[in-house]
Amino acid sequence: MRFVIITISSIIFITVSFTIILSKNSQQVAKESLTTAASLLPYENNTSSVSFTTFGNLVSGSQQTALRIKISSSNVNISILNGSQESIVKTENFSSNQTTYNHFLANLNSNDFLVSQTSSLAELSACPKGETYQLNLSNNSTTVSNLWDDNCNTGSDGTFKGNGNQNVFAIETLFENQITNYSDFISGYSF
């Protein structure tokens, strides 16, 4: 009888100890995940910029068009680019300010603009019949993040993961909404 009580007590002690250890490890992993989450908030300064580029389907180099929207604390730029050389066909600038830029970064941040994943696909050949998107963050003219995705599949093919399926389109809309008369500017061009 004494042997049975000691055995049961030992099993209970081991089970409780094991549960406590696992609980502490999972709490530590959760804390590490929170602290390593990518954030745009450290880049709320006058030396950073974010851009979103839409590349049209793959055609002859001189016929391919792209649209780039680049936003900083002082300037919003939209450019239509021609060909793989990305020569500027049409461009327009709008003034901005620090407060507006900070709000914009906060919105991009809530859409996980910097959340990445690995991709076995090559950016330039992953979606020849559709659009490819580049999401870029620069600080002091140095690229901090350069992610990509496309519209060929319902999932995320590229290095941009975001916060869910089709999230790249929410970010695209945020950028487009920063341009006064966006529809008029792109009229006559296809991407």
C-alpha positions in Angstrom: 0.0 0.0 0.0 2.8 2.4 0.9 4.5 1.6 -2.5 1.2 2.6 -4.3 0.9 5.9 -2.5 4.6 6.8 -3.2 4.2 5.9 -6.8 1.0 7.9 -7.3 2.5 10.9 -5.4 5.6 10.7 -7.7 3.5 10.6 -10.8 1.4 13.6 -9.7 4.6 15.5 -8.7 6.2 14.8 -12.1 3.1 15.7 -14.0 2.6 19.0 -12.2 6.3 19.9 -12.6 6.2 19.1 -16.3 3.1 21.3 -16.7 4.7 24.2 -14.9 7.8 24.0 -17.1 5.8 23.9 -20.3 3.7 26.8 -19.2 6.7 29.0 -18.5 8.3 28.1 -21.9 5.1 28.9 -23.8 4.8 32.3 -22.0 8.4 33.0 -22.8 7.8 32.2 -26.5 4.7 34.4 -26.6 6.7 37.3 -25.1 9.5 36.8 -27.6 7.0 36.8 -30.5 5.5 40.1 -29.3 8.8 41.8 -29.0 10.2 40.7 -32.4 7.1 41.7 -34.4 8.1 44.0 -37.2 6.9 47.6 -36.7 7.0 50.8 -38.8 6.7 53.0 -35.7 10.5 53.4 -35.3 10.5 54.9 -38.8 8.3 57.9 -38.0 11.0 60.4 -38.9 11.8 62.7 -41.7 14.4 60.4 -43.3 12.2 57.4 -44.0 9.9 56.6 -46.9 7.5 53.8 -47.9 6.6 52.8 -51.5 4.2 50.5 -53.3 4.9 49.5 -56.9 2.6 47.7 -59.2 4.2 46.0 -62.2 1.9 45.0 -65.0 1.9 41.6 -66.7 5.1 40.5 -68.4 5.2 41.8 -72.0 8.0 43.2 -74.2 10.3 45.3 -72.0 9.2 48.6 -73.6 5.5 47.8 -73.3 5.4 46.8 -69.7 4.2 49.6 -67.3 4.5 50.0 -63.6 3.0 52.4 -61.1 4.9 53.5 -58.1 3.6 55.5 -55.1 6.3 56.7 -52.7 5.4 58.5 -49.5 7.6 60.3 -46.9 6.9 62.9 -44.2 7.1 65.8 -46.7 6.2 64.4 -50.1 3.8 62.0 -51.8 4.9 61.0 -55.3 3.1 58.9 -57.9 4.9 57.9 -61.1 4.1 55.8 -64.1 7.1 53.9 -65.3 7.8 52.3 -68.7 9.6 49.1 -69.3 12.0 47.1 -67.2 14.3 50.1 -67.1 11.6 51.9 -65.1 12.0 55.2 -67.0 9.5 57.8 -65.8 6.6 58.4 -68.2 4.5 60.6 -66.0 4.9 61.8 -62.4 3.3 64.1 -59.9 4.1 65.3 -56.4 2.0 66.4 -53.5 3.1 67.9 -50.2 2.7 66.0 -47.0 3.5 66.5 -43.3 4.8 64.6 -40.4 1.4 64.0 -38.7 -0.2 62.7 -41.9 2.8 60.4 -42.5 2.7 59.0 -38.9 -1.0 58.2 -39.3 -0.3 56.5 -42.7 2.5 54.4 -41.1 0.2 53.4 -38.3 -2.3 52.2 -40.8 0.3 50.3 -42.8 1.6 48.9 -39.5 -1.9 47.6 -38.6 -1.9 45.8 -42.0 1.5 44.2 -41.2 3.4 46.0 -43.9 6.7 44.5 -42.7 5.6 40.9 -42.0 7.5 38.6 -44.3 7.8 35.0 -45.2 10.2 32.9 -47.3 9.3 32.2 -50.9 10.7 29.6 -53.3 9.5 31.6 -56.3 11.4 34.3 -58.1 9.8 37.7 -58.0 10.3 38.5 -61.7 8.9 35.1 -63.0 6.2 34.2 -60.4 3.3 35.9 -62.1 3.9 36.5 -65.8 0.2 37.0 -66.7 -0.7 39.1 -63.7 0.5 41.9 -61.5 3.5 41.8 -59.1 3.7 44.2 -56.2 6.8 45.6 -54.3 6.4 47.0 -50.8 9.5 49.0 -49.8 10.7 50.7 -46.6 13.8 53.0 -46.8 15.5 55.0 -44.1 18.3 57.4 -44.8 18.2 56.2 -48.4 19.0 52.7 -47.3 16.5 49.9 -48.0 15.2 48.4 -44.7 12.6 46.1 -46.2 11.8 45.1 -49.8 9.0 42.6 -50.0 6.9 41.4 -52.9 3.6 39.6 -53.7 1.4 39.0 -56.8 -2.2 38.5 -57.8 -1.8 35.1 -59.6 -3.0 33.0 -56.7 -5.3 33.5 -53.8 -2.5 33.0 -51.3 0.6 34.9 -50.8 3.3 33.8 -53.3 6.0 36.2 -52.4 8.0 37.4 -49.5 5.2 39.6 -48.2 3.0 37.8 -45.7 0.9 40.6 -44.2 -1.9 39.7 -41.9 -3.9 37.4 -44.1 -5.1 36.5 -47.6 -5.5 39.3 -50.1 -3.9 41.7 -47.6 -1.7 43.2 -50.3 -4.8 44.8 -51.9 -5.7 46.6 -48.6 -2.2 48.1 -48.6 -2.5 49.0 -52.3 -5.7 50.8 -51.5 -4.1 52.7 -48.6 -1.4 54.0 -51.0 -3.9 54.9 -53.8 -6.0 56.8 -51.3 -3.1 59.2 -50.7 -3.2 60.5 -54.3 -5.6 63.3 -55.2 -7.4 62.4 -58.4 -5.8 58.9 -58.6 -8.2 57.7 -61.3 -7.5 60.7 -63.5 -3.8 60.3 -63.1 -3.7 56.6 -64.3 -6.4 57.1 -67.0 -5.2 55.5 -70.2 -2.6 53.2 -68.6 -2.9 49.6 -67.7 -0.9 47.7 -65.1 
